Amino acid sequence: MEPVDHFHRHQQRLLALAYRLLGSRADAEDVVQETWLRWHRADQAAIADPEAWLVTAATRLGIDRLRAARRRREAYPGPWLPEPAWVDPDAPATAMAETADEAPGPAWALERAEEVSLAFLAVLERLAPEERAAFLLREVFEHDYAAIAALLERSEAACRQMVHRARVRIAEARPRFGVDPRKHRVLLEKFMHAAREGDRDALQALLHADAQLVSDGGGKALAAIRPLLGAERIARLFWAGARRRDPAVRWQLGMANGQPAILRYREGRLVGITVAASEGGRITALYTVANPDKLAVTNASPGASLW
């Protein structure tokens, strides 16, 4: 097989790994491009396992980029949330990334969609770069510990410990989506209508008492500068927003990264995305991306290359 064929065979997997690692499609594409350049310059005859070589190169480049991004995010104005990779405003109510290549069925599609949901990627931000890489390689891409140890240049025992710590930290904070995706979508739709109309009582009834709102405006759009906790405070915020509602903003339900999302448009331009996590019929967390730099890269493609 030609070197270029080896790369193209694994390119989709590399992009999927890099996006989960970095939370930015633009950064993930840069990592894949740099991996290609290194692959092109490498001595192909000396590479026994092209896939392992490519995954190792992409992961190490991703870790380096993530470390640099962490330093920049320390100065970021307000909370930092992942960059949506794709948005579909016309997705049907039951769509859960069923257009993904070779998807065996809805259960598989739902699992893949949750892996790239903005809520889950936000939780991954709690992990250190190498810890995040080890967790993703083991739990999402099903690499064995020997391969992870070789890639990260750590012992197998150290890698097992990293993955264990990551599991614990994620279990403590991982958003829980409704067991039935349709019910979760209906819940989000009710919240959208209540938020748009400023119905404070309805909003509070839809929210878990300890709900959390995280919003990312990047200093360029209106957003809370720190996470907001509690159903009453979140309901009051949306109530106040509705009182000064911009009539030019259109709200609708669609999909973002394969999950139901509230989309807001002004004059045809996407100005906000809100996704939610829910449990027991109530919303437990809301994540809103309003930074225009992050919304400019979204599009209506299904994003199958990220599965």
C-alpha positions in Angstrom: 0.0 0.0 0.0 1.3 3.5 -0.9 2.1 5.9 2.0 -0.7 8.2 1.1 -3.2 5.3 1.1 -2.1 4.3 4.6 -2.7 7.9 5.8 -6.1 8.3 4.2 -7.1 4.9 5.6 -6.6 6.2 9.2 -7.3 9.9 8.7 -10.9 9.8 10.0 -9.8 8.0 13.2 -7.0 10.6 13.7 -9.4 13.5 13.4 -11.9 11.8 15.7 -9.2 11.3 18.4 -7.8 14.8 18.0 -11.2 16.5 18.3 -12.0 14.6 21.5 -8.6 15.5 22.9 -8.7 19.2 22.0 -12.4 20.2 21.9 -11.8 22.2 18.8 -12.3 21.0 15.2 -9.9 23.7 13.8 -7.1 22.5 16.2 -7.9 18.9 15.5 -7.6 19.5 11.7 -4.2 21.2 12.3 -3.0 18.2 14.3 -4.0 15.8 11.5 -2.3 18.0 8.9 0.9 18.1 11.0 0.7 14.3 11.4 0.5 14.0 7.6 3.6 16.2 7.1 5.5 14.1 9.6 4.3 10.9 8.0 5.3 12.1 4.6 8.9 12.9 5.8 9.3 9.6 7.7 11.2 6.6 6.5 8.2 4.4 5.5 10.3 1.3 5.1 11.2 1.5 8.8 7.6 1.7 10.0 6.2 -1.8 10.9 2.8 -0.6 12.0 1.5 2.5 10.2 -1.7 2.8 12.2 0.2 2.8 15.5 2.8 5.3 14.2 0.0 7.7 13.0 -2.0 7.4 16.2 1.1 8.0 18.3 2.2 11.0 16.3 -1.3 12.6 16.4 -1.7 11.9 20.1 1.6 13.4 21.0 1.0 16.5 18.8 -2.5 16.8 20.4 -1.0 16.6 24.0 1.5 19.4 23.1 -1.2 21.6 21.6 -3.5 20.9 24.6 -0.8 22.0 27.0 -0.3 25.2 25.1 -4.1 25.8 25.0 -4.4 25.3 28.7 -2.1 28.2 29.3 -4.1 30.4 26.9 -7.4 29.4 28.6 -6.2 30.5 31.9 -6.5 34.1 30.6 -9.8 33.4 28.8 -12.6 35.8 29.8 -15.1 33.6 31.6 -15.7 29.8 31.3 -14.2 28.1 28.3 -16.4 25.5 26.4 -15.5 23.3 23.5 -16.0 24.5 20.0 -19.0 22.8 18.2 -17.9 20.8 15.3 -21.1 20.9 13.4 -24.7 22.1 13.7 -27.8 20.9 11.9 -30.8 23.2 12.3 -33.1 20.8 10.2 -32.4 17.5 12.0 -35.6 15.5 12.8 -36.6 14.8 16.4 -35.2 11.3 16.4 -31.9 12.0 14.6 -28.9 10.9 16.6 -26.1 10.9 14.0 -27.6 8.0 12.1 -25.8 9.2 9.0 -22.4 8.3 10.5 -20.4 5.9 8.3 -21.2 2.3 8.9 -23.4 3.0 11.9 -24.9 -0.4 13.0 -28.0 1.2 14.5 -29.5 3.9 16.8 -27.9 2.6 20.0 -24.4 2.8 18.4 -25.2 6.3 17.0 -26.4 7.5 20.4 -23.2 6.3 22.1 -21.0 8.0 19.4 -23.0 11.2 19.7 -22.6 11.4 23.5 -18.8 10.9 23.1 -18.6 14.2 21.1 -21.4 16.1 22.9 -20.4 19.5 24.2 -21.4 18.5 27.7 -19.1 15.5 27.7 -16.2 17.4 26.1 -16.6 20.1 28.8 -16.2 17.4 31.5 -13.0 16.1 29.8 -11.5 19.6 30.4 -11.1 18.5 34.1 -8.4 16.0 33.1 -4.7 16.7 32.6 -3.5 16.3 29.0 -1.9 12.9 29.3 -4.7 11.7 31.5 -7.2 12.8 28.9 -5.3 11.0 26.2 -5.0 7.8 28.2 -8.7 7.8 29.0 -9.8 8.4 25.4 -7.4 5.8 23.9 -8.7 3.2 26.4 -12.4 4.0 26.8 -13.3 5.4 23.4 -10.8 3.9 21.0 -10.3 0.6 22.9 -6.5 0.5 22.8 -4.9 -2.0 25.2 -2.7 -0.7 28.0 0.5 -2.0 26.4 -0.2 0.2 23.4 -1.1 3.2 25.5 2.0 2.8 27.6 4.2 2.7 24.5 2.5 5.7 23.1 2.8 7.8 26.2 6.2 6.4 27.2 4.8 5.4 30.6 4.6 2.1 32.4 1.4 0.0 32.0 0.7 0.4 35.7 1.0 4.2 35.4 -1.4 4.2 32.5 -3.9 2.0 34.3 -3.8 4.5 37.2 -4.3 7.5 34.9 -7.4 5.9 33.3 -8.7 4.9 36.7 -8.4 8.5 38.0 -10.0 9.8 34.9 -13.0 7.4 35.2 -13.5 8.5 38.8 -13.3 12.3 38.0 -15.6 11.9 35.0 -18.1 9.8 36.9 -18.4 12.5 39.5 -19.2 15.2 36.9 -20.3 13.4 33.7 -23.7 14.8 32.5 -26.5 12.2 32.4 -28.7 12.3 29.4 -32.3 11.1 29.4 -32.7 7.4 29.0 -35.0 8.1 26.1 -33.5 10.6 23.7 -37.0 11.7 22.6 -38.0 12.6 26.2 -34.7 14.6 26.6 -35.5 16.5 23.4 -39.1 17.2 24.5 -37.7 18.5 27.8 -35.2 20.8 26.0 -38.0 22.1 23.8 -40.2 23.0 26.8 -37.2 24.8 28.3 -36.7 26.7 25.0 -40.3 27.9 24.9 -40.2 28.9 28.6 -36.9 30.7 28.2 -38.0 32.6 25.1 -41.2 33.7 26.9 -39.6 34.4 30.2 -41.8 32.1 32.1 -39.9 31.9 35.4 -42.1 29.4 37.1 -42.0 27.0 34.1 -38.2 27.4 33.9 -37.7 26.6 37.5 -40.0 23.6 37.3 -37.9 22.2 34.4 -34.6 22.6 36.2 -33.1 20.4 38.9 -32.7 22.3 42.2 -28.9 22.0 41.9 -28.7 22.7 38.1 -25.7 24.5 36.7 -25.4 26.9 33.8 -22.0 27.4 32.0 -21.8 30.0 29.3 -19.0 30.9 27.0 -19.0 34.3 25.3 -15.3 34.6 25.0 -15.5 38.3 25.9 -17.2 39.0 22.6 -20.9 38.1 23.5 -23.1 38.5 26.5 -22.4 35.6 28.9 -22.0 35.0 32.7 -18.4 35.3 33.7 -18.6 32.3 36.0 -20.9 29.2 36.2 -24.3 29.9 37.6 -25.7 27.4 40.2 -29.3 26.7 41.3 -32.6 26.5 39.5 -33.9 29.8 40.9 -30.9 31.8 39.8 -30.8 30.3 36.3 -34.6 30.8 35.9 -34.2 34.5 37.0 -31.4 35.0 34.4 -33.5 33.7 31.5 -36.5 35.7 32.8 -34.4 38.9 32.8 -33.1 38.1 29.3 -36.7 37.6 28.0 -37.6 41.1 29.3 -35.1 42.7 27.0 -35.5 40.2 24.2 -34.2 41.0 20.8 -37.1 40.5 18.3 -34.5 39.9 15.5 -33.3 36.7 17.3 -35.0 33.5 16.2 -35.0 30.4 18.4 -35.3 26.8 17.2 -34.5 23.3 18.2 -31.8 21.5 16.1 -28.7 19.4 16.7 -25.2 20.2 17.7 -22.5 17.5 17.7 -25.2 14.9 17.4 -27.2 16.0 20.4 -30.5 18.1 20.7 -29.7 21.8 21.0 -31.4 25.2 21.3 -30.1 27.3 18.3 -30.4 31.0 18.2 -30.1 33.0 14.9 -30.0 36.7 14.2 -30.6 37.6 10.5 -29.7 34.1 9.5 -26.4 34.0 11.5 -25.9 31.5 14.3 -25.4 33.5 17.6 -25.9 30.9 20.3 -26.0 27.2 21.0 -27.4 25.7 24.2 -27.2 22.0 25.1 -28.4 20.3 28.2 -27.9 17.3 30.4 -30.9 15.8 32.2 -31.8 13.3 34.9 -35.2 12.2 36.2 -37.1 14.5 33.9 -35.3 17.6 34.9 -32.4 19.6 33.4 -29.2 19.2 35.5 -26.8 21.3 33.4 -26.9 23.8 30.6 -24.0 24.7 28.4 -24.2 27.7 26.1 -21.7 28.7 23.4 -22.0 32.3 22.3 -18.5 33.2 21.3 -18.8 34.1 17.6 -15.3 32.8 16.9 -16.5 29.3 17.9 -19.8 29.5 16.0 -18.3 30.6 12.8 -16.8 27.2 12.1 -20.0 25.3 12.5 -22.0 23.9 9.6 -24.8 21.5 8.8 -22.7 18.6 7.8 -23.4 15.4 9.8 -19.8 15.2 11.1 -19.5 11.5 10.4 -15.7 12.0 10.2 -15.6 12.6 13.9 -17.2 9.2 14.9 
